[in-house]
Amino acid sequence: MTPAVPPAPVDGAGRVLARVVFPTDGDLDVLPLYVDGQQVPVAVQDGETILPVPYDQNPDQVIGRRSYRLEHGERASFATYFNAFPAGYWRRWSTLRTVSLRVQTSGEGTLIVYRSSARGTVARVAARPLKDRTDTVVPLGLAEFGDGGWYWFDLVAGRGELVLDTAEWCAGEPETGAVPAREGTVTIGITTFNRPAYCAALLHQLGVADELRDVVDEVVVVDQGSARVREDAAFPRAADSLGERLRVLVQGNLGGSGGFARAMLETLDVGRSDHVLLLDDDVVCEPEGIARAATFADFARTPTVVGGHMFSMYQRSVLHAFAERVAPWQFRWTPSASTEHDHDLSQSNLRSTPWLHRRATADYNGWWMCLIPTVVLREVGLSLPVFIKWDDAEFGLRAAAAGFPTVSLPGAAVWHVPWTDKDDSVDWQAYFHARNRFVAALLHSPFEHGGRMVRESLAIQLKHLMAMQYSAAHLREQALVDVLAGPDRLHATLSTQLQEVRAARATFDDSRVAADVSEFAAVRPAKPRKREPRTAKPTSHAAVLLTAAVGLARQLTPVPAGSVDRPERELPAADAGWWSLSRLDSALVSTTDGTGVSWHRRDRARALAAARRAAQVHQQLLREWPRLAAEYRAALPDLVGVDAWRKTLDLPLPDDEDTA
């Protein structure tokens, strides 16, 4: 037996960077994210070796949060999202030159360590025999991981059962002259709005996580809804699990930006934590990922925003969002280069997915899970007061401009409802999408007139009009008018903007959503159809231009009387693009989530008037861009400063609290 691993020295060498963990709820959907069962190399019957036989991974092999069991001849690989070590990220951003793998096992077998390159090619690094109860330490270098790559290990059971008792990836030697990493702690900030059951379940998950006992100072819940989390039946259990580490604050609905700004401010005021970690209220988290994010931030060369990835709540092995950038010319969200959305790791695991081995860069991380060092908050300020949308992206760009990078870290993730199952660009949120994107671009676009985004925004506006989405077009128009009014409105309207937006949208027919088509007039085509209209999205540039030209020309023609009184077609959400709706005068359209139907009716006068106004407001934006950019940038320190947020949140200064 090899000697036990000595305690970690004070300089951080030997400190645990990531624990190998397993789900203990028997969920086969997520098990491939933790361990990859392989084919049995041999089977033995009556002392004779026979051909290999397949073996299906069994949740009963998970015998604890950190333990896994293999029978004779079985092999398991930990080349998985949660249990492989993303060496490329540690090589690029941390102060470490080496790491080590520590594995404790019971029984006979073999430990095999592998590494990959940024291209995804695999090399065997080391093999160690395992006998009885073994503590194995394998030192590993990081020098060759400049562009990416992972470490992982496989276990092969010998003549009997082999049990993985624990495994850990640990810190090795630091770079010359590196400042010793401190063991920073975290305040978790959760903004919740009318999701008490989800929020209580998340709080309980955080409270019972052993790996967070020494990491989390406090969980601050900012409750902005009318259905309070304290009133949920599961809340007492959640509160008991967290004890004094839980604090629930109630305030008016100021959106995600207002809730997270409150959590940031509370973290700074208490002054105990090194980081604030923002979490959505409706996620399922992997607590080990929170501990990894905090440790990664501790070892980072410079204060670093550390984000977690998003898995789909519906298909739990699907990696929905990996790393995000803001495309500067279009100024819109986009996946980082060489990455993909919606990758199913149960179908194509880490070893067979080359793009996962290349280190991805990120401009920002979504605030479904994002750790921000308090030193960054003190330097760049709190959230931009925009209610929802673009607050996370803008913060990442602002932090980067001040020298604080964002790293979206593999092995840190949550499960969340994917945004592909909703289209919030056509409901009341259309206002915030448009306004906040332009505000962020005025603050951070490197181009004198915002690159392509003004022209692209006009095209989006015309698409909404061709699709008879007059409510979305109106909200986007109002959003741009408000952008032109300057930055002073952002804090002033934060508590009232949502009500104004909802009231404005309610005046449009297409905003009315009914549960069933029977609540509308029966579908009747204006004239008999020779063939079913095409609903496929045009693919070539020429086809897009032709479809747009035909759709725009249709807006000039009178609307048939029959189409005003009755819908001429019923369209599922998947077919209801501007390219298909622009060919119709009236249609029933399903909502993206499938819960309702709305009636879209063409209004020639309204569409033409809106098109004229759209051209005018976009022309004004383009003309006044340099002035507006200078105005917004000059106002930014006050917009995100703690004093402005205290005023908006109606909070006293800390000194006032002390003397009260």
Phi, psi and omega per residue, in radians:
M1 nan 2.358 3.089
T2 -1.343 2.700 -3.089
P3 -1.156 2.698 3.123
A4 -1.143 2.661 -3.134
V5 -1.260 2.280 -3.128
P6 -1.228 2.822 3.112
P7 -1.090 2.714 -3.086
A8 -1.197 2.314 3.062
P9 -1.172 2.899 -3.068
V10 -1.154 -0.459 -3.074
D11 -1.352 0.051 3.076
G12 1.759 -0.272 3.109
A13 -1.092 2.322 -3.107
G14 1.577 -0.154 -3.138
R15 -1.184 2.465 -3.114
V16 -1.223 2.186 3.080
L17 -1.661 -0.634 -3.128
A18 -2.752 2.333 3.079
R19 -1.680 2.499 2.981
V20 -1.356 2.132 -3.035
V21 -2.289 2.910 -3.119
F22 -2.446 2.656 3.006
P23 -1.321 2.412 -3.079
T24 -1.893 0.210 -3.104
D25 -1.731 0.126 3.102
G26 1.265 0.341 -3.076
D27 -1.434 1.864 -3.139
L28 -1.237 -0.312 3.114
D29 -1.197 -0.585 -3.085
V30 -1.772 -0.233 -3.090
L31 -0.988 -0.643 3.108
P32 -1.103 -0.270 3.087
L33 -1.370 -0.203 -3.064
Y34 -2.013 -0.674 -3.102
V35 -2.577 2.474 -3.087
D36 -1.992 1.775 3.085
G37 -1.238 2.420 -3.104
Q38 -2.075 -3.052 3.129
Q39 -1.300 2.474 3.060
V40 -1.172 2.158 -3.094
P41 -1.156 -0.664 3.103
V42 -2.517 2.750 2.985
A43 -2.241 2.550 -3.072
V44 -2.093 2.316 3.115
Q45 -2.409 2.110 -3.119
D46 0.959 0.691 3.078
G47 1.357 0.052 -3.125
E48 -1.965 2.457 3.095
T49 -1.383 2.291 3.096
I50 -2.114 -3.092 -3.047
L51 -1.129 2.707 3.080
P52 -1.046 2.572 3.076
V53 -2.217 2.577 -3.134
P54 -1.272 2.692 3.030
Y55 -2.356 2.313 3.131
D56 -1.561 2.341 3.120
Q57 -1.091 2.361 -3.074
N58 -2.060 2.282 3.125
P59 -1.069 -0.353 3.099
D60 -1.186 -0.262 3.078
Q61 -1.222 -0.398 3.030
V62 -1.370 1.942 -3.060
I63 -1.908 0.191 3.093
G64 3.011 2.975 -3.122
R65 -0.994 -0.476 -3.090
R66 -2.218 0.210 -3.031
S67 -2.200 2.537 -3.086
Y68 -2.516 2.481 -3.028
R69 -2.048 2.394 3.034
L70 -2.151 2.425 3.040
E71 -1.502 2.996 -3.136
H72 -0.859 2.250 3.058
G73 1.437 -0.176 -3.119
E74 -1.375 2.646 3.112
R75 -2.288 2.415 3.090
A76 -2.309 2.429 3.102
S77 -1.933 2.466 3.085
F78 -1.889 0.531 2.988
A79 -1.419 1.166 -3.015
T80 -2.280 2.865 -3.070
Y81 -0.968 -0.831 -3.030
F82 -1.500 -0.348 -3.007
N83 -2.065 -0.173 2.932
A84 -1.347 2.855 -3.085
F85 -1.871 2.056 -3.089
P86 -1.340 1.321 -2.985
A87 -1.048 -0.605 -3.109
G88 -1.049 -0.628 -3.132
Y89 -1.276 -0.692 3.093
W90 -1.200 -0.617 3.103
R91 -1.122 -0.736 -3.050
R92 -1.346 -0.701 -2.922
W93 -1.940 -0.251 -3.054
S94 -1.779 3.015 3.123
T95 -1.571 0.104 -3.063
L96 -1.543 2.488 3.004
R97 -1.768 -0.497 -3.135
T98 -2.421 2.781 3.004
V99 -2.346 3.086 3.054
S100 -2.487 2.660 3.045
L101 -1.828 2.172 3.083
R102 -2.000 2.159 -3.080
V103 -2.257 2.291 3.052
Q104 -2.032 2.182 -3.076
T105 -2.302 2.832 3.023
S106 -2.261 2.228 -3.124
G107 1.886 3.097 -3.085
E108 -1.692 2.580 3.102
G109 2.895 -2.747 -3.103
T110 -2.402 2.402 3.002
L111 -1.818 2.212 3.132
I112 -2.166 2.231 -3.122
V113 -1.860 2.370 3.137
Y114 -2.171 2.806 2.980
R115 -2.373 2.790 3.060
S116 -2.200 2.806 3.040
S117 -1.698 3.073 3.103
A118 -1.114 -0.351 3.098
R119 -1.486 -0.164 -3.126
G120 1.631 0.063 3.067
T121 -1.293 2.546 -2.980
V122 -1.969 2.441 3.074
A123 -2.330 2.449 3.067
R124 -1.380 2.299 -3.058
V125 -1.789 -0.790 -3.062
A126 -2.779 2.759 3.024
A127 -2.423 2.413 -3.137
R128 -2.313 2.316 3.047
P129 -1.275 2.550 3.121
L130 -2.069 2.333 -3.108
K131 -2.555 2.281 -3.126
D132 0.988 -2.200 3.107
R133 -1.823 2.063 -2.990
T134 -2.220 2.330 2.964
D135 -1.891 2.017 -3.045
T136 -2.040 2.340 3.064
V137 -2.134 2.207 3.126
V138 -2.100 1.919 3.088
P139 -1.287 2.481 -3.033
L140 -2.446 2.368 3.129
G141 -1.572 2.814 3.132
L142 -2.001 -0.006 -2.991
A143 -1.042 -0.570 -3.003
E144 -1.577 0.196 -3.021
F145 -1.905 0.548 -3.065
G146 -1.017 -0.640 -3.107
D147 -1.813 -0.069 -3.139
G148 2.489 -2.962 -3.129
G149 1.988 2.779 -3.071
W150 -2.286 2.786 2.830
Y151 -1.899 2.607 2.956
W152 -2.759 3.073 3.104
F153 -2.422 2.711 3.021
D154 -2.016 2.668 3.001
L155 -2.118 2.373 3.064
V156 -2.153 2.141 -3.137
A157 -1.322 2.507 3.141
G158 -1.582 -2.237 -3.015
R159 -1.298 -0.280 3.131
G160 -2.426 -2.730 -3.136
E161 -1.265 2.461 3.047
L162 -2.131 2.234 -3.126
V163 -2.038 2.211 2.937
L164 -1.438 1.959 3.138
D165 -1.416 -0.890 3.062
T166 -2.678 2.724 2.990
A167 -2.581 2.513 -3.087
E168 -2.546 2.507 2.948
W169 -1.701 2.187 -2.961
C170 -2.184 2.723 3.119
A171 -1.199 2.476 3.054
G172 -1.936 -2.271 -3.090
E173 -1.426 2.393 3.066
P174 -1.448 2.896 3.038
E175 -1.125 2.714 3.103
T176 -1.077 2.239 3.114
G177 1.420 0.043 -3.120
A178 -1.192 2.451 3.063
V179 -1.244 2.293 3.140
P180 -0.968 2.383 -3.124
A181 -1.233 2.361 3.055
R182 -1.603 2.745 3.115
E183 -1.605 1.493 -3.076
G184 -1.281 2.722 3.112
T185 -2.050 2.954 -2.920
V186 -2.278 2.458 2.819
T187 -1.822 2.195 3.112
I188 -1.592 2.209 3.097
G189 -1.926 2.140 -3.135
I190 -2.107 2.165 3.014
T191 -1.715 2.208 -3.106
T192 -2.216 2.500 3.108
F193 -2.478 1.784 3.041
N194 0.990 0.638 2.995
R195 -2.261 1.016 -3.010
P196 -1.107 -0.657 -3.113
A197 -1.185 -0.799 3.094
Y198 -1.033 -0.813 -3.061
C199 -1.140 -0.735 3.128
A200 -1.112 -0.680 3.115
A201 -1.124 -0.704 3.111
L202 -1.123 -0.747 -3.141
L203 -1.074 -0.712 3.123
H204 -1.153 -0.692 3.115
Q205 -1.066 -0.719 3.101
L206 -1.187 -0.660 -3.056
G207 -1.211 -0.570 -3.084
V208 -1.635 0.006 -3.091
A209 -1.371 1.972 -3.128
D210 -1.084 -0.623 -3.068
E211 -1.198 -0.182 -3.131
L212 -1.813 0.005 -3.083
R213 -0.984 -0.763 -3.076
D214 -1.751 0.106 -3.088
V215 -1.827 -0.717 -3.012
V216 -1.682 2.050 3.055
D217 -1.314 -0.746 -2.997
E218 -2.776 2.616 2.981
V219 -2.003 2.023 -3.131
V220 -1.815 2.024 3.101
V221 -1.777 2.117 3.075
V222 -1.765 1.806 -3.049
D223 -1.636 1.992 -3.074
Q224 -1.979 0.160 -3.053
G225 -1.785 3.131 3.065
S226 -1.624 -0.418 3.023
A227 -1.649 1.760 -2.967
R228 -1.375 2.490 3.124
V229 -1.148 -0.558 3.126
R230 -1.105 -0.400 -3.092
E231 -1.556 -0.086 3.138
D232 -1.282 2.529 -3.093
A233 -1.086 -0.489 -3.105
A234 -1.524 -0.082 -3.062
F235 -1.134 -0.744 -3.125
P236 -0.987 -0.694 3.110
R237 -1.132 -0.730 3.129
A238 -1.128 -0.769 -3.131
A239 -1.116 -0.655 3.128
D240 -1.151 -0.631 -3.118
S241 -1.206 -0.528 -3.128
L242 -1.645 -0.462 3.112
G243 1.060 -2.312 -3.091
E244 -1.269 -0.109 3.123
R245 -1.402 -0.060 -3.108
L246 -1.837 2.320 3.034
R247 -2.377 2.181 3.131
V248 -1.901 2.160 3.129
L249 -1.985 2.431 -3.138
V250 -1.955 2.284 3.065
Q251 -2.610 2.935 3.084
G252 -1.119 2.841 -3.070
N253 -1.310 1.839 3.082
L254 -1.965 0.346 3.104
G255 1.253 -3.085 3.136
G256 -1.080 -0.699 -3.107
S257 -1.140 -0.663 3.112
G258 -1.252 -0.657 3.114
G259 -1.207 -0.777 -3.125
F260 -1.256 -0.567 3.057
A261 -1.090 -0.655 3.101
R262 -1.116 -0.747 3.123
A263 -1.121 -0.706 3.081
M264 -1.060 -0.814 -3.095
L265 -1.125 -0.723 3.115
E266 -1.110 -0.674 3.115
T267 -1.103 -0.764 3.122
L268 -1.150 -0.705 -3.096
D269 -1.161 -0.720 3.132
V270 -1.194 -0.666 3.027
G271 1.246 0.392 -3.098
R272 -1.753 -0.639 -3.016
S273 -1.586 2.641 3.062
D274 -1.497 -0.362 -3.076
H275 -2.478 2.665 2.889
V276 -1.957 2.352 3.123
L277 -2.022 2.055 -3.094
L278 -1.567 2.326 3.114
L279 -2.322 2.413 2.944
D280 -1.165 2.738 -3.076
D281 -1.405 -0.279 -3.026
D282 -1.968 0.562 3.122
V283 -1.812 2.770 2.869
V284 -1.887 2.193 -3.031
C285 -1.873 2.835 2.917
E286 -1.802 1.793 -3.026
P287 -0.963 -0.592 3.111
E288 -1.022 -0.570 3.115
G289 -1.110 -0.604 3.095
I290 -1.150 -0.774 3.108
A291 -1.086 -0.701 3.127
R292 -1.132 -0.735 3.140
A293 -1.065 -0.742 3.133
A294 -1.139 -0.725 3.140
T295 -1.173 -0.716 3.106
F296 -1.054 -0.737 3.108
A297 -1.108 -0.617 3.116
D298 -1.102 -0.666 -3.066
F299 -1.611 -0.040 -3.112
A300 -1.148 2.510 -3.130
R301 -1.086 -0.644 3.139
T302 -2.304 2.693 3.112
P303 -0.890 2.232 -2.943
T304 -2.319 2.355 2.990
V305 -1.360 2.192 -3.067
V306 -2.031 2.036 -3.090
G307 -1.869 2.768 3.066
G308 -1.875 2.667 3.116
H309 -1.393 2.973 3.126
M310 -2.067 2.159 2.923
F311 -1.700 2.708 -3.137
S312 -1.304 2.306 3.076
M313 -1.173 -0.438 -3.071
Y314 -1.546 -0.794 3.058
Q315 -1.990 1.640 -2.819
R316 -1.296 -0.142 3.031
S317 -1.657 0.023 -3.089
V318 -1.604 2.084 3.082
L319 -1.429 1.772 -2.980
H320 -1.363 -0.795 -3.114
A321 -2.349 2.236 -3.055
F322 -1.856 -1.145 3.118
A323 -2.523 2.492 -2.993
E324 -2.141 2.534 3.042
R325 -2.207 2.887 2.946
V326 -1.911 1.972 3.125
A327 -1.134 2.058 -2.955
P328 -1.191 -0.641 -3.067
W329 -1.267 -0.723 3.093
Q330 -1.576 -0.317 -3.047
F331 0.838 1.118 3.056
R332 -2.476 2.778 3.132
W333 -1.116 2.528 3.089
T334 -2.756 2.595 3.049
P335 -1.095 2.585 3.090
S336 -1.077 2.715 -3.110
A337 -0.964 2.426 3.082
S338 1.156 0.363 3.032
T339 -2.078 2.925 -3.110
E340 -2.339 2.628 2.956
H341 -1.550 2.695 2.983
D342 1.007 0.936 3.083
H343 -1.694 2.177 -3.095
D344 -1.577 1.883 -3.090
L345 -1.319 -0.219 3.047
S346 -1.367 -0.353 3.125
Q347 -1.702 -0.605 3.131
S348 -2.400 1.775 -3.004
N349 -1.372 -3.059 -3.071
L350 -1.004 -0.801 -3.077
R351 -1.112 -0.515 -3.073
S352 -1.790 0.298 -3.140
T353 -2.185 1.545 -3.020
P354 -0.996 -0.636 -3.049
W355 -1.153 -0.421 3.119
L356 -1.204 -0.300 -3.095
H357 -1.528 -0.337 3.092
R358 -1.417 2.288 -3.117
R359 -1.183 2.216 -3.122
A360 -1.694 2.513 3.058
T361 -1.784 2.650 -3.081
A362 -2.345 2.481 3.007
D363 -1.501 -0.496 -3.089
Y364 -2.797 2.967 3.027
N365 -2.292 2.423 3.104
G366 -1.030 2.575 -3.104
W367 -1.464 0.354 2.902
W368 -1.167 -0.525 3.008
M369 -2.803 1.943 -3.073
C370 -2.689 2.158 3.121
L371 -1.725 2.255 -3.115
I372 -2.191 2.095 3.076
P373 -1.077 2.511 -3.130
T374 -1.133 -0.490 3.100
V375 -1.116 -0.536 3.080
V376 -1.208 -0.751 3.107
L377 -1.044 -0.744 -3.126
R378 -1.154 -0.503 -3.103
E379 -1.482 -0.749 -2.985
V380 -1.933 -0.160 3.126
G381 1.706 -3.050 -3.061
L382 -1.673 -2.829 -3.128
S383 -1.156 2.599 2.989
L384 -1.225 2.369 -3.063
P385 -1.382 1.336 -3.047
V386 -2.101 0.182 -3.142
F387 1.250 -1.374 3.067
I388 -2.452 2.844 3.059
K389 1.323 2.219 3.013
W390 1.281 -0.058 3.112
D391 -1.153 -0.696 3.132
D392 -1.215 -0.757 -3.132
A393 -1.142 -0.762 3.131
E394 -1.077 -0.702 -3.136
F395 -1.111 -0.736 3.130
G396 -1.080 -0.728 3.110
L397 -1.160 -0.696 3.124
R398 -1.146 -0.747 3.123
A399 -1.109 -0.747 -3.138
A400 -1.086 -0.681 3.132
A401 -1.109 -0.459 3.110
A402 -1.598 0.063 3.086
G403 1.662 0.248 -3.127
F404 -1.955 1.863 -3.072
P405 -1.325 2.872 2.985
T406 -1.966 2.317 3.061
V407 -2.119 2.099 2.999
S408 -1.537 1.902 -2.870
L409 -1.668 2.069 3.022
P410 -1.041 2.486 -3.098
G411 1.611 -0.071 3.029
A412 -2.120 2.057 -3.018
A413 -2.824 2.857 3.011
V414 -2.292 2.864 2.963
W415 -1.767 2.315 -3.028
H416 -2.575 2.705 3.059
V417 -1.139 2.143 -3.090
P418 -1.213 2.568 -3.113
W419 -1.269 -0.219 3.113
T420 -1.235 -0.244 3.136
D421 -1.644 0.259 3.055
K422 -2.635 2.713 3.070
D423 -2.198 1.535 -3.085
D424 -1.524 0.170 3.083
S425 -1.483 -0.118 -3.130
V426 -2.053 0.003 3.071
D427 -1.789 -2.725 -3.088
W428 -1.063 -0.373 -3.115
Q429 -1.311 -0.140 3.093
A430 -0.999 -0.628 3.115
Y431 -1.033 -0.856 -3.058
F432 -1.257 -0.609 3.043
H433 -0.980 -0.881 -3.045
A434 -1.259 -0.905 -3.079
R435 -1.053 -0.831 -3.007
N436 -1.270 -0.542 3.061
R437 -1.115 -0.742 3.129
F438 -1.206 -0.679 3.086
V439 -1.061 -0.803 3.132
A440 -1.096 -0.675 3.140
A441 -1.196 -0.704 3.090
L442 -1.072 -0.565 3.137
L443 -1.381 -0.557 -2.918
H444 -2.296 -0.164 -3.127
S445 -1.111 2.334 3.125
P446 -1.424 -0.033 -3.073
F447 -1.775 2.530 -3.003
E448 -1.034 -0.630 -3.127
H449 -2.076 0.463 3.054
G450 1.394 0.283 3.130
G451 1.171 -2.287 -3.044
R452 -1.645 -0.084 -2.870
M453 -1.191 -0.540 3.121
V454 -1.147 -0.810 3.107
R455 -1.083 -0.738 -3.140
E456 -1.154 -0.666 3.121
S457 -1.097 -0.689 3.091
L458 -1.099 -0.703 3.101
A459 -1.096 -0.713 3.107
I460 -1.082 -0.718 -3.141
Q461 -1.082 -0.756 3.123
L462 -1.162 -0.616 3.077
K463 -1.082 -0.752 3.103
H464 -1.055 -0.719 -3.126
L465 -1.176 -0.733 3.098
M466 -1.119 -0.528 -3.128
A467 -1.525 0.113 3.136
M468 1.083 0.469 3.087
Q469 -1.654 1.197 -3.000
Y470 -1.237 -0.503 3.127
S471 -1.179 -0.770 3.125
A472 -1.117 -0.715 3.128
A473 -1.092 -0.718 3.137
H474 -1.130 -0.769 -3.121
L475 -1.138 -0.676 3.107
R476 -1.158 -0.688 3.093
E477 -1.072 -0.804 3.133
Q478 -1.114 -0.615 3.114
A479 -1.050 -0.747 -3.119
L480 -1.263 -0.598 3.032
V481 -1.063 -0.718 3.129
D482 -1.203 -0.584 3.050
V483 -1.081 -0.756 3.137
L484 -1.123 -0.433 -3.132
A485 -1.275 -0.196 3.052
G486 1.767 3.009 -3.008
P487 -1.338 -0.242 -3.056
D488 -1.121 -0.415 -3.091
R489 -1.295 -0.334 -2.969
L490 -1.080 -0.938 3.087
H491 -1.216 -0.694 -3.028
A492 -1.092 -0.578 -3.059
T493 -1.848 0.113 -3.030
L494 -1.009 -0.670 -3.078
S495 -1.521 -0.200 -3.061
T496 -2.020 -0.275 -3.002
Q497 -1.073 -0.686 -3.114
L498 -1.071 -0.790 3.136
Q499 -1.088 -0.702 3.126
E500 -1.129 -0.719 -3.136
V501 -1.134 -0.815 -3.136
R502 -1.099 -0.704 -3.140
A503 -1.137 -0.714 3.129
A504 -1.147 -0.716 -3.099
R505 -1.176 -0.584 -3.061
A506 -1.127 -0.260 -3.120
T507 -1.430 -0.042 -3.093
F508 -1.865 2.451 -3.117
D509 -1.056 -0.688 -3.047
D510 -1.241 -0.127 3.105
S511 -1.485 -0.248 -3.129
R512 -1.382 2.088 -3.127
V513 -1.944 2.137 3.096
A514 -1.816 2.689 -3.104
A515 -1.255 -0.421 -3.045
D516 -2.570 2.625 -3.131
V517 -1.107 -0.400 -3.114
S518 -1.144 -0.255 3.115
E519 -1.374 -0.120 3.086
F520 -1.953 3.000 3.066
A521 -1.098 2.688 -3.115
A522 -1.150 2.562 3.139
V523 -1.229 2.301 3.101
R524 -2.606 2.035 3.125
P525 -1.074 2.565 3.131
A526 -1.114 -0.580 3.072
K527 -2.628 2.752 -3.113
P528 -1.008 2.487 -3.138
R529 -1.672 2.358 3.023
K530 -1.341 -0.553 3.136
R531 -2.673 2.831 3.107
E532 -1.217 2.328 3.117
P533 -1.089 2.572 3.127
R534 -1.286 2.441 3.112
T535 -2.088 -0.014 -3.124
A536 -1.224 2.463 3.128
K537 -1.228 2.331 3.090
P538 -1.119 2.447 -3.025
T539 -1.821 -0.703 -3.110
S540 -1.468 2.773 3.119
H541 -1.073 -0.716 3.140
A542 -1.114 -0.715 3.136
A543 -1.148 -0.660 3.097
V544 -1.094 -0.820 -3.123
L545 -1.105 -0.719 3.141
L546 -1.141 -0.774 3.132
T547 -1.096 -0.721 3.122
A548 -1.135 -0.718 -3.140
A549 -1.107 -0.754 3.115
V550 -1.134 -0.727 -3.139
G551 -1.147 -0.715 3.120
L552 -1.164 -0.695 3.121
A553 -1.093 -0.615 -3.136
R554 -1.105 -0.524 -3.109
Q555 -1.134 -0.338 -3.125
L556 -1.463 -0.261 -3.064
T557 -1.530 2.635 3.090
P558 -1.102 2.660 3.120
V559 -1.534 2.204 3.099
P560 -1.025 2.454 -3.083
A561 -1.023 -0.652 -3.116
G562 -1.112 -0.533 -3.119
S563 -1.323 -0.333 3.081
V564 -1.291 -0.631 -3.054
D565 -1.588 -0.464 -3.080
R566 -2.415 2.473 3.036
P567 -1.214 2.461 -3.124
E568 -1.630 -0.173 3.136
R569 -2.790 2.718 3.031
E570 -2.005 2.223 -3.070
L571 -2.143 2.291 2.974
P572 -1.218 2.761 -3.074
A573 -1.001 -0.633 -3.094
A574 -1.118 -0.428 -3.104
D575 -1.773 -0.039 -2.984
A576 -1.626 0.947 3.033
G577 -1.491 2.936 3.135
W578 -1.039 -0.535 -3.089
W579 -1.186 -0.487 3.095
S580 -1.630 -0.711 -3.141
L581 -1.174 -0.496 -3.122
S582 -1.193 -0.215 3.117
R583 -1.597 -0.068 -3.031
L584 -2.021 2.849 3.053
D585 -1.861 -0.280 -3.087
S586 -2.882 2.365 -3.102
A587 -2.757 2.560 2.953
L588 -1.606 2.206 -3.039
V589 -2.136 2.237 3.107
S590 -1.273 2.573 3.018
T591 -1.276 2.743 -3.059
T592 -1.071 -0.612 -3.116
D593 -1.460 -0.017 3.054
G594 1.362 0.181 -3.059
T595 -1.612 -0.152 -3.075
G596 -2.850 -3.089 -3.086
V597 -2.446 2.489 3.030
S598 -2.210 2.728 -3.088
W599 -1.846 2.044 3.104
H600 -1.774 2.161 -3.130
R601 -2.215 2.288 -3.119
R602 -1.253 2.353 3.119
D603 -2.223 1.782 -3.019
R604 -1.039 -0.851 -3.093
A605 -1.104 -0.762 -3.125
R606 -1.129 -0.759 -3.105
A607 -1.108 -0.766 -3.114
L608 -1.172 -0.712 3.110
A609 -1.136 -0.714 3.131
A610 -1.165 -0.627 3.121
A611 -1.146 -0.711 3.101
R612 -1.096 -0.778 -3.140
R613 -1.140 -0.662 3.132
A614 -1.069 -0.752 3.123
A615 -1.097 -0.695 -3.121
Q616 -1.171 -0.815 -3.073
V617 -1.215 -0.605 3.101
H618 -1.257 -0.628 3.066
Q619 -1.107 -0.713 3.118
Q620 -1.137 -0.728 3.106
L621 -1.044 -0.782 -3.126
L622 -1.117 -0.734 -3.108
R623 -1.176 -0.679 -3.028
E624 -1.716 0.136 -3.072
W625 -0.946 -0.882 -3.110
P626 -1.012 -0.733 3.121
R627 -1.138 -0.794 -3.127
L628 -1.106 -0.742 3.137
A629 -1.035 -0.776 3.124
A630 -1.105 -0.664 -3.120
E631 -1.187 -0.802 -3.137
Y632 -1.174 -0.700 -3.121
R633 -1.179 -0.632 3.091
A634 -1.173 -0.553 -3.099
A635 -1.477 -0.226 -3.008
L636 -0.980 -0.837 -3.120
P637 -0.972 -0.645 3.110
D638 -1.301 -0.656 -3.122
L639 -1.060 -0.679 -3.046
V640 -1.802 0.046 -3.100
G641 -1.291 2.734 -3.091
V642 -1.165 -0.553 -3.114
D643 -1.168 -0.762 3.112
A644 -1.106 -0.703 3.138
W645 -1.203 -0.647 3.084
R646 -1.052 -0.704 3.136
K647 -1.148 -0.797 -3.141
T648 -1.131 -0.676 -3.136
L649 -1.447 -0.060 -3.126
D650 0.990 0.854 3.140
L651 -1.953 2.464 3.090
P652 -1.292 2.819 3.017
L653 -1.159 2.661 3.136
P654 -0.960 -0.660 3.130
D655 -1.132 -0.650 3.109
D656 -1.116 -0.641 3.127
E657 -1.145 -0.661 -3.097
D658 -1.182 -0.568 -3.072
T659 -1.638 -0.081 -3.107
A660 -1.216 nan nan
